[in-house]
């Protein structure tokens, strides 16, 4: 029995990491598919030109990790991440994109992305990042990681500011930091979407921000959660 259990465990540990790709540029999509398929320990379960196609087909061969572009025709990658995470909470999604601006980085993280890589990332580093995400990490291209750290450090106050947030507003803000959207936050708190909208308006007014990504950035910089 012990030997059988050990053999089963060893077999399970050698199962390949299943990877799907969402990329509209054919040459990049094919190169990523070839890279994944040609790497020991990885297997490509599907490659999709649009997020709409991915949302329709991905459940038929559910991967462990998704590599997704942001600038896709039709639905963009960030909106797609939100929907994929709602449908498949355990799915790991790495953004792989040419965009390195603060807004998209934060929007992607808030949407539930597990990592953020630039398309110029070397193949070996990309493979390493897939494995890192699978093992529980949050891989980022070095320059993206620096930008994230700079955003958190910039104007970091010496004392914690409270902004007069109520306990309920603080709980909601913490859920946003963790990657929840309005729908999943409502489910987590056991309230309606209208109630979430009401509290979000109050949070935005108190923090003097205009978007969820700004609220998350301020919450992290000011250690509100």
C-alpha positions in Angstrom: 0.0 0.0 0.0 2.8 2.4 1.0 4.7 1.7 -2.3 1.5 2.2 -4.3 0.8 5.5 -2.6 4.3 6.7 -3.1 4.1 5.7 -6.8 0.8 7.6 -7.2 2.3 10.7 -5.5 5.3 10.6 -7.8 3.2 10.3 -10.9 1.0 13.2 -9.8 4.0 15.4 -9.1 5.2 14.8 -12.7 1.9 15.8 -14.3 2.6 18.7 -16.8 1.4 22.2 -16.0 -1.5 22.9 -18.4 -1.2 26.3 -20.1 -3.6 28.2 -22.4 -2.8 31.2 -24.5 -5.0 34.2 -25.4 -3.2 36.3 -28.1 -4.5 37.9 -31.2 -1.2 38.2 -33.2 -0.8 34.9 -34.9 3.0 34.8 -35.0 3.2 35.5 -31.2 0.4 33.0 -30.4 2.1 30.3 -32.4 5.5 31.0 -30.9 4.1 30.8 -27.4 2.3 27.6 -28.2 5.5 26.1 -29.6 7.5 27.3 -26.6 5.1 25.8 -24.1 4.6 22.5 -26.0 8.3 22.1 -26.4 9.1 22.5 -22.7 9.3 19.5 -20.5 6.8 19.8 -17.7 4.4 22.0 -19.6 1.6 21.3 -22.1 -0.5 23.7 -24.2 -4.3 23.0 -23.7 -5.4 25.7 -26.2 -4.6 28.9 -28.0 -7.2 31.5 -28.7 -7.2 34.7 -30.8 -9.8 36.5 -28.8 -11.0 36.5 -25.2 -14.5 35.7 -26.4 -13.2 32.5 -27.9 -11.3 31.7 -24.8 -14.4 32.2 -22.6 -16.4 29.9 -24.9 -13.9 27.1 -25.1 -11.4 27.1 -22.2 -13.6 25.1 -19.8 -13.5 22.1 -22.2 -9.8 21.7 -21.4 -9.3 23.9 -18.3 -5.6 24.9 -17.9 -3.7 25.6 -14.7 -2.2 28.8 -16.1 -3.4 31.3 -18.8 -1.1 33.6 -20.7 -3.2 36.5 -21.8 -2.6 39.7 -23.8 -4.3 42.9 -22.8 -4.8 44.6 -26.1 -7.2 42.1 -27.7 -9.8 42.7 -30.4 -13.3 42.9 -28.8 -13.1 42.2 -25.1 -9.8 43.3 -23.6 -7.6 41.0 -21.5 -8.3 42.8 -18.2 -12.1 42.4 -18.5 -11.5 38.8 -19.6 -9.5 38.1 -16.4 -12.3 39.3 -14.2 -14.8 36.9 -16.0 -12.3 34.0 -16.0 -11.7 34.4 -12.3 -15.4 34.6 -11.5 -15.9 31.3 -13.4 -12.7 29.6 -12.4 -11.4 31.1 -9.1 -8.4 28.8 -9.0 -7.2 29.7 -12.5 -3.8 31.4 -12.6 -3.6 34.2 -15.2 -0.4 35.9 -16.3 -0.7 39.1 -18.4 1.8 39.2 -21.2 1.7 42.6 -22.9 3.5 45.6 -24.3 1.8 47.9 -21.9 3.7 49.0 -18.8 1.7 52.0 -17.6 0.5 52.2 -14.0 -3.2 52.1 -14.7 -3.1 48.9 -16.7 -0.8 47.2 -14.2 -3.1 48.1 -11.3 -6.3 47.2 -13.2 -4.8 43.8 -14.1 -3.8 43.1 -10.5 -7.2 44.2 -9.2 -8.9 42.0 -11.8 -7.2 39.0 -10.4 -4.0 38.6 -12.5 -1.4 36.4 -10.8 1.5 38.1 -12.6 2.4 40.8 -15.2 5.0 40.3 -17.9 6.2 42.2 -20.9 6.2 40.6 -24.3 10.0 41.2 -24.6 10.5 38.8 -21.6 13.1 36.1 -22.7 11.6 32.6 -23.4 13.5 31.1 -20.5 12.2 33.7 -18.1 8.7 33.2 -19.4 8.8 29.5 -18.7 10.3 30.2 -15.3 7.4 32.6 -14.6 4.8 30.0 -15.5 6.3 27.6 -13.1 6.6 30.3 -10.5 2.9 31.2 -10.7 2.0 27.5 -10.5 4.1 27.2 -7.4 2.2 30.1 -5.8 4.4 33.0 -6.8 3.4 36.3 -8.5 5.9 36.8 -11.3 6.6 40.2 -12.8 9.0 41.5 -15.3 11.7 43.3 -13.3 10.8 46.8 -14.6 7.1 46.1 -13.8 8.1 45.0 -10.3 10.1 48.2 -9.8 7.1 50.3 -11.0 4.8 48.6 -8.5 7.2 49.2 -5.7 7.6 52.8 -6.7 3.9 53.3 -6.7 3.6 51.9 -3.2 6.5 53.8 -1.9 5.7 57.2 -3.5 4.6 59.7 -0.9 4.2 56.9 1.7 3.0 58.7 4.9 5.0 58.4 8.1 1.8 57.8 10.1 -1.2 55.7 9.1 -4.1 57.7 7.9 -7.6 56.4 8.6 -9.7 58.5 6.2 -12.7 57.9 8.6 -13.6 54.6 6.9 -16.2 52.6 8.6 -15.5 48.9 9.4 -17.7 47.8 6.6 -16.0 50.1 4.1 -12.6 48.8 5.2 -13.7 45.2 4.7 -14.9 46.1 1.2 -11.7 47.9 0.4 -9.7 44.8 1.6 -11.7 42.6 -0.8 -10.8 44.9 -3.7 -7.2 44.7 -2.7 -7.5 40.9 -2.8 -8.8 41.1 -6.4 -12.6 40.9 -5.9 -15.0 42.8 -8.1 -18.4 44.2 -7.2 -20.2 40.9 -7.7 -17.8 38.7 -5.8 -17.4 41.3 -3.0 -21.2 41.4 -2.7 -21.3 37.6 -2.4 -18.5 37.6 0.2 -20.2 40.2 2.3 -23.7 38.8 1.8 -25.1 42.1 0.5 -26.6 43.3 -2.8 -24.7 45.0 -5.7 -26.7 48.2 -4.9 -25.3 48.1 -1.4 -21.8 47.7 -2.7 -22.3 50.6 -5.1 -23.4 52.8 -2.1 -20.3 51.9 -0.1 -18.0 52.4 -3.1 -19.3 55.9 -3.6 -18.6 56.7 0.1 -15.1 55.1 -0.2 -14.3 57.1 -3.3 -15.4 60.3 -1.7 -13.4 59.7 1.5 -10.3 58.7 -0.3 -10.7 61.3 -3.1 -10.2 58.8 -5.9 -12.2 58.0 -9.0 -11.6 54.3 -9.7 -11.1 51.0 -8.0 -7.4 50.8 -9.0 -6.8 54.2 -7.5 -8.6 53.1 -4.3 -6.5 49.9 -4.1 -3.2 51.8 -4.7 -4.1 54.4 -2.0 -5.1 51.6 0.4 -1.8 49.9 0.0 0.3 53.0 0.2 -1.5 54.2 3.3 -1.7 50.8 4.9 -5.5 51.0 5.2 -6.0 47.2 5.0 
